[in-house]
Amino acid sequence: MLLALLLQVAATPPVPWLVTTKVGAASTATSTSVWSDDGKARLVVRCDAAKEKIVSIQFIPRGGFPAAQPRPVSMNIDDNGWLGANWQFPGSGAFTSQDAIVTTLAAQIAHGKAIKVRVMNPDNTPVDVTFTGPPTDAPVTRVLSACGYQLGVVPPRSAVPLATPTAAAVTPATAVEE
């Protein structure tokens, strides 16, 4: 009886777009995800909050990918055209954390009903999967908020101050004429 119950729990698919938070010693990760319609890949929106707060969009296929140089990943949400960029392939999956790309994709995903993803895997073969979008924008908005992001707004980053060059003052008396 106990074995039957354990097998039933193990066979229960995870709740799509459930927001989870994992607290570690040095960081907190808040994420929401969904499995593809065919169960072959997972689409994740994740906030990693440590010294810096970073949101990423991740694509994780069953069996993973080998580590590789950045490769093309494209999304088509509700048949509104393909949005593509090179994503990182650190091993196991692919991700992007570029603020402008994440902002655009997160807003599209939050309101999307059918999310198609095409990944050119490290073997140069396409991986095509479809995901069902969240019922509302709430899960994606909660993940973004955990990192101080707002849905549809590129987050401001503190710019590194430019060094002020020390130059001698030029006066009309010291200016050189050509």
NORWO-V921689 format. One record per backbone hydrogen bond with DSSP energy under -1.0 kcal/mol. CO is the residue of the C=O (numbers start at 0). NH is the residue of the N-H. Records with the same first field share a line. If there is no record, write none. Layout:
# NORWO-V921689
CO=NH ; NH
This chain:
# NORWO-V921689
0=4
1=5
2=6
3=7
4=8
5=9
6=10
14=17
19=30
21=28
26=23
27=48
28=21
29=46
30=19
31=44
32=16
33=42
35=38
39=61
40=35
41=59
42=33
43=57
44=31
45=55
46=29
47=53
48=27
51=49
53=47
55=45
56=95
57=43
58=93
59=41
60=63
64=91
70=86
71=119
72=84
73=117
74=82
75=115
76=79
82=74
84=72
86=70
87=94
88=67
93=58
94=87
95=56
97=101
98=102
99=103
100=104
101=105
102=106
103=107
104=108
105=109
106=110
112=132
113=77
114=130
115=75
116=128
117=73
118=120 ; 126
120=123
124=120
126=118
128=116
129=36
130=114
136=140
137=141
138=142
139=143
140=144
141=145
143=146 ; 148
144=147
149=152
170=173 ; 174
